[in-house]
Amino acid sequence: MLLLPSIAVGQEEPDGAAGVVAVESATEAETPAVVEVEEEAETADLGVGFALDNMFLFLAAAMVFLMQAGFAMVEAGFNAQKNTVNVLFKNSMDICIGVLLFFVVGYGIMYPGDYAGADPSPYFGFGGFGLDGVTGSTFTPEVGWLFQAVFAATAATIVSGAVAGRMKVGAYLIYSALLTALIYPISGYWKWGGGWLDQMGFVDFAGSAVVHGVGGFAGLAGALVLGPRIGRFVNGKSMPMPGHSLPLAALGVFILWFGWYGFNPGSQLAFQGTEDITVAMHCAVTTTLAAGAGGLVATLCSWGLFGKPDLSMGLNGILGGLVGITACCDCMSSWMSIVVGGVAGVLIILGVVMLDKLRIDDPVGAWPVHGLCGVWGCMAIGLLPNSSGGTFMTQLIGTSAICAWSFGTMAILFVILNASGLLRVSPEEEQTGLDISEHGMHAYPSESLTQAS
């Protein structure tokens, strides 16, 4: 059929022996081109399903990226006005450093099996630098990397709120670089890259421990080594240091809730089939119910304990419910997701009270939200009815390993930085505010005008 145009070029159709030779010549001339065209067509168009999978994952990655704005607003709102620029700076650097280092080395550590010729051990592997050598899959290597890169940045930026108001910028940048380049990818490989936790059967669908536990326990290590802000505890008593803008904090929570619809449903990683899209939509429903339950229960608990409903507790309750359901949004029923979120709401209150009793200063509640509720999300799989098949002991081992890895490595780093005099700003700088001492600028024009007058 493809030879007809070549034959039609001549004025007469050849016959006899001469015709056979002409046809064979035409066949020899056309065959390589035909094969090349067919191969290019197969490479260029893998079908509508391939396009849907990649587009859905790209949109999910964009939604998770927007969570950086949510974290920035929550942390800025819950902290003093004099530290707003510093908080925003750290959040912006988390995403900048995170995407670059996760591209250069992080992805190769977390997913070494995606690289041609790699044969990693169950505990550590390295496929290569960048995306060179990544083999094909359902997704293009670029969109697969993008989705994982914004997860890495999310884990890093959780710590910013826990260490706010007293940590030097240089020390924070060192921490952020190490977490995104090495600490998060290694434990991420254990579960999501096919490492020993995955082989053992540990379940963490979208990262209650892999992402939030890592960030929450890294933040706890930072808060412990840094010590509390000046004036936070006086004569053994907890002294409230309210943030400067609850509207900013509330806006941040709603942005985070929105971004979680990319975080959890997007982790299905397949969307063209009926079963896959059904699971993704189920994740969206369980995510919504857990967030609502977490916010309501935390509000009611704070109302009963403190005599008035506490907005900050309610907001953190929403986030706690979101973190808790992240590990099990695919396997919990809708009714059980409400239980997961409700328990997370109680844990928020207990976690905040416990930190106060221990005189550990966590300005935004990063550890109760991401650390404590991250542990609960994974352990709920071993305690509540669900369809995952995960066992209590497997969940306990996996959750403990990931959280201990993050806490231990980050504690060592913070101790070294502290011993070197690189970790904490001076008392004078802290009282002045990190916006001026570290950045030489105000977050709001009215600040400088007020001080000048």
GUFIVEX-128364 format. One record per residue (C-alpha): residue number from 1; z, x, y; chain; residue in one letter. Coordinates in nm, 2 decimals. Each point is the difference from the previous one (the first is absolute). Example, Ala and Ser with C-alpha at 12.3 -4.5 7.8 and 13.67 -1.06 7.14 Angstrom:
n_up_east_north_chain_res
1_0.78_1.23_-0.45_A_a
2_-0.07_0.14_0.34_A_s
REM end
This chain:
n_up_east_north_chain_res
1_0.00_0.00_0.00_A_m
2_0.09_0.28_0.24_A_l
3_-0.34_0.17_-0.07_A_l
4_-0.21_-0.29_0.13_A_l
5_0.01_0.12_0.36_A_p
6_-0.13_0.34_-0.10_A_s
7_-0.28_-0.14_-0.20_A_i
8_-0.10_-0.24_0.28_A_a
9_-0.05_0.29_0.24_A_v
10_-0.33_0.10_-0.18_A_g
11_-0.32_-0.19_0.06_A_q
12_-0.06_-0.06_-0.37_A_e
13_0.24_-0.03_-0.30_A_e
14_-0.06_0.30_-0.23_A_p
15_-0.11_-0.06_-0.36_A_d
16_-0.02_0.20_-0.32_A_g
17_0.15_0.34_-0.04_A_a
18_-0.01_0.06_0.37_A_a
19_0.21_-0.31_0.06_A_g
20_0.26_0.11_-0.25_A_v
21_0.03_0.34_0.18_A_v
22_0.03_-0.18_0.33_A_a
23_0.27_-0.23_-0.12_A_v
24_0.20_0.29_-0.15_A_e
25_-0.04_0.20_0.32_A_s
26_0.12_-0.29_0.20_A_a
27_0.29_-0.05_-0.24_A_t
28_0.11_0.37_0.03_A_e
29_-0.03_-0.02_0.37_A_a
30_0.20_-0.31_0.04_A_e
31_0.28_0.03_-0.26_A_t
32_0.23_0.24_0.20_A_p
33_-0.03_-0.21_0.31_A_a
34_0.07_-0.32_-0.19_A_v
35_0.31_0.15_-0.17_A_v
36_0.13_0.14_0.33_A_e
37_-0.04_-0.34_0.17_A_v
38_0.18_-0.18_-0.29_A_e
39_0.29_0.25_0.02_A_e
40_0.03_-0.04_0.37_A_e
41_0.00_-0.37_-0.03_A_a
42_0.28_0.01_-0.25_A_e
43_0.20_0.23_0.22_A_t
44_-0.06_-0.19_0.32_A_a
45_0.09_-0.35_-0.13_A_d
46_0.28_-0.05_-0.23_A_l
47_0.02_-0.38_0.06_A_g
48_0.19_-0.25_0.19_A_v
49_0.32_0.06_-0.20_A_g
50_0.01_0.36_0.10_A_f
51_-0.04_-0.10_0.36_A_a
52_0.27_-0.26_-0.02_A_l
53_0.25_0.24_-0.16_A_d
54_-0.06_0.27_0.26_A_n
55_0.00_-0.23_0.30_A_m
56_0.32_-0.18_-0.11_A_f
57_0.17_0.34_-0.05_A_l
58_-0.12_0.12_0.34_A_f
59_0.14_-0.31_0.17_A_l
60_0.33_0.05_-0.19_A_a
61_0.02_0.36_0.11_A_a
62_-0.06_-0.11_0.36_A_a
63_0.28_-0.25_-0.02_A_m
64_0.24_0.27_-0.14_A_v
65_-0.11_0.23_0.28_A_f
66_0.11_-0.27_0.25_A_l
67_0.35_0.03_-0.15_A_m
68_0.03_0.32_0.19_A_q
69_0.01_-0.21_0.32_A_a
70_0.26_-0.22_-0.16_A_g
71_0.23_0.29_-0.09_A_f
72_-0.05_0.14_0.35_A_a
73_0.11_-0.33_0.17_A_m
74_0.29_-0.06_-0.24_A_v
75_0.14_0.35_0.05_A_e
76_-0.06_0.01_0.37_A_a
77_0.16_-0.34_0.05_A_g
78_0.31_0.08_-0.21_A_f
79_0.07_0.32_0.19_A_n
80_0.11_0.09_0.35_A_a
81_-0.26_-0.02_0.28_A_q
82_0.05_0.38_0.07_A_k
83_-0.15_0.08_-0.34_A_n
84_-0.30_-0.23_0.00_A_t
85_-0.27_0.26_0.06_A_v
86_0.16_0.22_-0.27_A_n
87_-0.02_-0.27_-0.25_A_v
88_-0.36_-0.09_0.08_A_l
89_-0.10_0.37_-0.01_A_f
90_0.15_0.05_-0.35_A_k
91_-0.18_-0.31_-0.13_A_n
92_-0.33_0.11_0.15_A_s
93_0.04_0.35_-0.15_A_m
94_0.09_-0.15_-0.34_A_d
95_-0.34_-0.16_-0.03_A_i
96_-0.19_0.30_0.14_A_c
97_0.17_0.26_-0.21_A_i
98_0.01_-0.23_-0.30_A_g
99_-0.37_-0.08_-0.03_A_v
100_-0.10_0.37_0.06_A_l
101_0.23_0.15_-0.26_A_l
102_-0.05_-0.28_-0.25_A_f
103_-0.37_0.07_0.02_A_f
104_0.03_0.38_-0.03_A_v
105_0.25_0.02_-0.28_A_v
106_0.20_-0.32_-0.05_A_g
107_-0.27_-0.20_-0.18_A_y
108_-0.07_0.29_-0.23_A_g
109_0.36_0.01_-0.10_A_i
110_0.06_-0.37_-0.04_A_m
111_-0.33_-0.07_-0.19_A_y
112_-0.10_0.32_-0.17_A_p
113_-0.16_-0.20_-0.28_A_g
114_-0.26_-0.13_0.24_A_d
115_-0.16_0.35_0.03_A_y
116_-0.26_0.12_-0.25_A_a
117_0.14_0.25_-0.25_A_g
118_0.37_-0.05_0.10_A_a
119_0.26_-0.01_-0.28_A_d
120_0.34_-0.05_0.16_A_p
121_0.33_0.00_-0.17_A_s
122_0.22_-0.31_0.01_A_p
123_0.21_0.15_0.28_A_y
124_-0.24_0.18_0.23_A_f
125_-0.37_0.06_0.05_A_g
126_-0.25_0.09_0.27_A_f
127_-0.35_-0.13_-0.01_A_g
128_-0.14_0.18_0.30_A_g
129_-0.02_0.00_0.38_A_f
130_-0.14_-0.29_0.19_A_g
131_-0.21_-0.24_-0.20_A_l
132_-0.24_0.25_-0.14_A_d
133_-0.04_-0.05_-0.37_A_g
134_0.15_-0.35_-0.01_A_v
135_-0.18_-0.19_-0.27_A_t
136_-0.14_-0.35_0.05_A_g
137_0.20_-0.32_-0.07_A_s
138_0.01_-0.36_0.10_A_t
139_0.04_0.12_0.36_A_f
140_-0.17_0.26_0.21_A_t
141_0.23_0.31_0.02_A_p
142_0.03_-0.05_0.38_A_e
143_0.14_-0.35_-0.01_A_v
144_0.23_0.09_-0.29_A_g
145_0.13_0.29_0.21_A_w
146_0.04_-0.21_0.31_A_l
147_0.22_-0.26_-0.17_A_f
148_0.22_0.27_-0.15_A_q
149_0.02_0.20_0.32_A_a
150_0.15_-0.29_0.21_A_v
151_0.26_-0.05_-0.28_A_f
152_0.10_0.37_0.04_A_a
153_0.03_-0.04_0.38_A_a
154_0.22_-0.31_-0.06_A_t
155_0.24_0.19_-0.22_A_a
156_0.03_0.27_0.27_A_a
157_0.05_-0.23_0.30_A_t
158_0.30_-0.18_-0.16_A_i
159_0.22_0.30_0.07_A_v
160_-0.07_0.00_0.38_A_s
161_0.24_-0.30_0.05_A_g
162_0.28_0.15_-0.21_A_a
163_0.01_0.33_0.20_A_v
164_-0.08_-0.14_0.35_A_a
165_0.18_0.11_0.31_A_g
166_0.11_0.35_-0.11_A_r
167_-0.27_0.19_-0.20_A_m
168_-0.22_0.27_0.15_A_k
169_-0.37_-0.07_0.01_A_v
170_-0.09_0.33_-0.17_A_g
171_0.23_-0.07_-0.29_A_a
172_-0.14_-0.35_-0.04_A_y
173_-0.36_0.13_-0.02_A_l
174_0.10_0.24_-0.27_A_i
175_0.16_-0.27_-0.20_A_y
176_-0.30_-0.24_0.04_A_s
177_-0.24_0.27_-0.11_A_a
178_0.20_0.09_-0.31_A_l
179_0.05_-0.36_-0.11_A_l
180_-0.37_-0.10_0.03_A_t
181_-0.14_0.32_-0.14_A_a
182_0.23_0.06_-0.29_A_l
183_0.31_-0.22_-0.06_A_i
184_-0.16_-0.34_0.01_A_y
185_-0.31_0.10_-0.20_A_p
186_0.20_0.16_-0.28_A_i
187_0.22_-0.30_-0.07_A_s
188_-0.30_-0.23_0.07_A_g
189_-0.19_0.19_-0.28_A_y
190_0.29_-0.07_-0.24_A_w
191_-0.07_-0.37_0.02_A_k
192_-0.34_-0.07_0.16_A_w
193_-0.19_0.31_-0.10_A_g
194_0.06_-0.03_-0.37_A_g
195_0.31_0.22_-0.02_A_g
196_0.31_-0.02_-0.22_A_w
197_0.15_-0.31_0.16_A_l
198_-0.33_-0.19_-0.05_A_d
199_-0.02_0.12_-0.36_A_q
200_0.36_-0.12_-0.06_A_m
201_-0.08_-0.35_0.12_A_g
202_0.18_0.00_0.34_A_f
203_-0.12_-0.29_0.21_A_v
204_-0.04_0.02_0.38_A_d
205_-0.31_-0.21_0.10_A_f
206_-0.03_0.08_0.37_A_a
207_0.28_0.25_0.07_A_g
208_0.36_-0.13_0.04_A_s
209_0.11_0.35_-0.13_A_a
210_-0.32_0.20_0.03_A_v
211_-0.04_-0.07_0.37_A_v
212_0.31_-0.17_0.14_A_h
213_0.25_0.17_-0.22_A_g
214_-0.14_0.34_0.09_A_v
215_0.01_-0.07_0.37_A_g
216_0.34_-0.18_-0.01_A_g
217_0.18_0.28_-0.19_A_f
218_-0.17_0.27_0.21_A_a
219_0.14_-0.18_0.30_A_g
220_0.35_-0.01_-0.15_A_l
221_-0.01_0.37_-0.06_A_a
222_-0.10_0.06_0.36_A_g
223_0.27_-0.23_0.14_A_a
224_0.27_0.17_-0.21_A_l
225_-0.10_0.36_0.10_A_v
226_-0.05_-0.09_0.37_A_l
227_0.32_-0.19_0.04_A_g
228_0.05_-0.31_0.22_A_p
229_-0.11_-0.04_0.36_A_r
230_0.25_0.09_0.27_A_i
231_0.23_-0.31_0.05_A_g
232_-0.11_-0.18_-0.32_A_r
233_0.34_0.05_-0.17_A_f
234_0.31_0.04_0.21_A_v
235_0.34_0.07_-0.16_A_n
236_-0.14_-0.12_-0.33_A_g
237_-0.12_-0.33_0.14_A_k
238_-0.36_-0.11_0.01_A_s
239_-0.13_-0.05_0.35_A_m
240_-0.31_-0.22_0.03_A_p
241_-0.30_0.17_0.18_A_m
242_-0.24_-0.29_0.04_A_p
243_-0.37_0.06_0.05_A_g
244_-0.17_-0.05_0.33_A_h
245_-0.26_-0.26_-0.10_A_s
246_0.04_-0.26_-0.27_A_l
247_-0.34_-0.16_0.10_A_p
248_-0.17_0.33_-0.10_A_l
249_0.20_0.02_-0.32_A_a
250_-0.10_-0.36_-0.09_A_a
251_-0.36_0.06_0.08_A_l
252_0.01_0.31_-0.23_A_g
253_0.14_-0.20_-0.29_A_v
254_-0.27_-0.26_0.03_A_f
255_-0.27_0.27_0.01_A_i
256_0.16_0.16_-0.31_A_l
257_0.00_-0.34_-0.18_A_w
258_-0.37_-0.04_0.08_A_f
259_-0.08_0.35_-0.12_A_g
260_0.18_-0.07_-0.33_A_w
261_-0.28_-0.23_-0.09_A_y
262_-0.21_0.31_-0.03_A_g
263_0.28_0.20_-0.16_A_f
264_0.08_-0.23_-0.29_A_n
265_-0.32_-0.20_-0.08_A_p
266_-0.21_0.31_0.07_A_g
267_0.18_0.19_-0.27_A_s
268_-0.17_-0.21_-0.26_A_q
269_-0.30_0.24_0.06_A_l
270_-0.25_-0.24_-0.14_A_a
271_-0.13_-0.33_0.15_A_f
272_-0.33_-0.10_-0.13_A_q
273_0.12_-0.17_-0.32_A_g
274_0.18_-0.34_-0.03_A_t
275_0.31_0.15_-0.16_A_e
276_0.02_0.28_0.26_A_d
277_-0.03_-0.22_0.30_A_i
278_0.25_-0.24_-0.15_A_t
279_0.26_0.28_-0.03_A_v
280_-0.07_0.12_0.35_A_a
281_0.06_-0.35_0.14_A_m
282_0.31_-0.04_-0.21_A_h
283_0.13_0.32_0.16_A_c
284_-0.06_-0.15_0.34_A_a
285_0.20_-0.31_-0.08_A_v
286_0.30_0.19_-0.16_A_t
287_-0.01_0.24_0.30_A_t
288_0.03_-0.29_0.24_A_t
289_0.28_-0.18_-0.19_A_l
290_0.21_0.32_-0.04_A_a
291_-0.03_0.08_0.37_A_a
292_0.11_-0.35_0.09_A_g
293_0.29_0.01_-0.24_A_a
294_0.12_0.34_0.11_A_g
295_-0.01_-0.09_0.37_A_g
296_0.19_-0.33_-0.05_A_l
297_0.27_0.13_-0.23_A_v
298_0.07_0.30_0.22_A_a
299_0.03_-0.23_0.30_A_t
300_0.24_-0.23_-0.18_A_l
301_0.21_0.29_-0.13_A_c
302_0.03_0.15_0.35_A_s
303_0.08_-0.34_0.14_A_w
304_0.29_-0.04_-0.25_A_g
305_0.13_0.35_0.05_A_l
306_-0.03_0.04_0.38_A_f
307_0.02_-0.36_0.12_A_g
308_-0.35_0.00_0.15_A_k
309_-0.34_0.04_-0.14_A_p
310_-0.11_0.36_0.05_A_d
311_-0.37_0.04_0.08_A_l
312_-0.02_0.36_-0.10_A_s
313_0.15_-0.08_-0.34_A_m
314_-0.25_-0.28_-0.04_A_g
315_-0.29_0.23_0.09_A_l
316_0.12_0.27_-0.24_A_n
317_0.05_-0.27_-0.27_A_g
318_-0.37_-0.09_0.03_A_i
319_-0.09_0.37_-0.05_A_l
320_0.24_0.03_-0.29_A_g
321_-0.16_-0.30_-0.17_A_g
322_-0.34_0.16_0.05_A_l
323_0.11_0.34_-0.14_A_v
324_0.18_-0.17_-0.30_A_g
325_-0.31_-0.20_-0.11_A_i
326_-0.24_0.29_0.04_A_t
327_0.07_0.14_-0.35_A_a
328_-0.03_-0.33_-0.18_A_c
329_-0.22_-0.23_0.22_A_c
330_-0.25_-0.02_-0.28_A_d
331_0.24_-0.08_-0.29_A_c
332_0.27_-0.22_0.15_A_m
333_-0.05_-0.38_0.01_A_s
334_0.00_-0.17_0.34_A_s
335_0.36_-0.12_-0.07_A_w
336_0.12_0.34_-0.11_A_m
337_-0.15_0.16_0.32_A_s
338_0.24_-0.22_0.20_A_i
339_0.29_0.14_-0.20_A_v
340_-0.13_0.36_0.05_A_v
341_-0.02_-0.06_0.38_A_g
342_0.33_-0.18_0.02_A_g
343_0.19_0.28_-0.18_A_v
344_-0.17_0.25_0.23_A_a
345_0.13_-0.19_0.30_A_g
346_0.36_0.04_-0.14_A_v
347_-0.06_0.37_-0.06_A_l
348_-0.10_0.05_0.36_A_i
349_0.34_-0.12_0.12_A_i
350_0.19_0.19_-0.27_A_l
351_-0.21_0.32_0.08_A_g
352_0.07_-0.01_0.37_A_v
353_0.37_-0.06_-0.05_A_v
354_0.02_0.28_-0.25_A_m
355_-0.17_0.25_0.23_A_l
356_0.25_-0.10_0.28_A_d
357_0.30_0.05_-0.24_A_k
358_-0.13_0.34_-0.10_A_l
359_-0.08_0.08_0.37_A_r
360_-0.37_0.07_-0.07_A_i
361_-0.22_-0.07_0.30_A_d
362_-0.33_-0.17_-0.08_A_d
363_-0.11_-0.16_0.33_A_p
364_-0.26_-0.23_-0.15_A_v
365_0.14_-0.06_-0.35_A_g
366_-0.27_0.20_-0.17_A_a
367_0.20_0.07_-0.31_A_w
368_0.13_-0.35_-0.06_A_p
369_-0.36_-0.14_0.05_A_v
370_-0.21_0.26_-0.17_A_h
371_0.24_0.19_-0.23_A_g
372_0.24_-0.26_-0.12_A_l
373_-0.25_-0.29_-0.02_A_c
374_-0.26_0.24_-0.15_A_g
375_0.24_0.07_-0.28_A_v
376_0.07_-0.37_-0.05_A_w
377_-0.38_-0.08_-0.01_A_g
378_-0.05_0.23_-0.29_A_c
379_0.32_-0.09_-0.18_A_m
380_-0.07_-0.37_0.03_A_a
381_-0.28_0.05_-0.25_A_i
382_0.26_0.10_-0.26_A_g
383_0.24_-0.27_0.09_A_l
384_-0.20_-0.32_0.08_A_l
385_-0.26_-0.19_-0.20_A_p
386_-0.35_0.13_0.06_A_n
387_-0.33_0.08_-0.17_A_s
388_-0.01_0.38_0.05_A_s
389_0.17_0.11_-0.33_A_g
390_0.21_0.25_0.19_A_g
391_0.35_0.07_-0.15_A_t
392_0.33_0.06_0.18_A_f
393_0.03_0.36_-0.12_A_m
394_-0.35_0.09_0.08_A_t
395_0.03_-0.14_0.35_A_q
396_0.34_0.18_0.05_A_l
397_-0.15_0.33_-0.10_A_i
398_-0.31_-0.03_0.21_A_g
399_0.18_-0.13_0.31_A_t
400_0.27_0.26_-0.02_A_s
401_-0.25_0.28_-0.05_A_a
402_-0.21_-0.09_0.30_A_i
403_0.29_-0.06_0.24_A_c
404_0.19_0.31_-0.11_A_a
405_-0.31_0.21_0.04_A_w
406_-0.05_-0.12_0.36_A_s
407_0.37_0.03_0.09_A_f
408_0.05_0.34_-0.16_A_g
409_-0.31_0.17_0.14_A_t
410_0.05_-0.14_0.35_A_m
411_0.37_0.08_0.01_A_a
412_-0.09_0.36_-0.08_A_i
413_-0.25_0.01_0.28_A_l
414_0.23_-0.16_0.25_A_f
415_0.28_0.24_-0.09_A_v
416_-0.23_0.30_0.05_A_i
417_-0.12_-0.13_0.33_A_l
418_0.36_-0.07_0.11_A_n
419_0.12_0.34_-0.09_A_a
420_-0.29_0.15_0.20_A_s
421_0.09_-0.20_0.31_A_g
422_-0.32_-0.19_-0.01_A_l
423_0.12_-0.34_-0.10_A_l
424_0.21_-0.17_0.27_A_r
425_-0.03_0.00_0.37_A_v
426_0.29_0.11_0.22_A_s
427_0.27_-0.25_0.11_A_p
428_-0.13_0.02_0.35_A_e
429_-0.36_-0.08_-0.11_A_e
430_0.12_-0.28_-0.21_A_e
431_0.19_-0.17_0.28_A_q
432_-0.29_0.05_0.24_A_t
433_-0.24_-0.15_-0.25_A_g
434_-0.27_0.15_-0.21_A_l
435_-0.27_-0.15_0.21_A_d
436_0.09_0.25_0.28_A_i
437_0.14_0.29_-0.20_A_s
438_-0.28_0.01_-0.26_A_e
439_-0.30_-0.15_0.18_A_h
440_0.08_0.01_0.37_A_g
441_-0.10_-0.36_0.06_A_m
442_0.13_-0.36_0.02_A_h
443_-0.12_-0.29_-0.21_A_a
444_0.02_-0.25_0.29_A_y
445_-0.09_0.08_0.36_A_p
446_0.31_-0.19_0.12_A_s
447_0.22_0.27_-0.16_A_e
448_-0.12_0.28_0.22_A_s
449_0.01_-0.22_0.31_A_l
450_0.36_-0.11_-0.07_A_t
451_0.12_0.36_-0.06_A_q
452_-0.18_0.11_0.31_A_a
453_0.17_-0.26_0.22_A_s
REM end
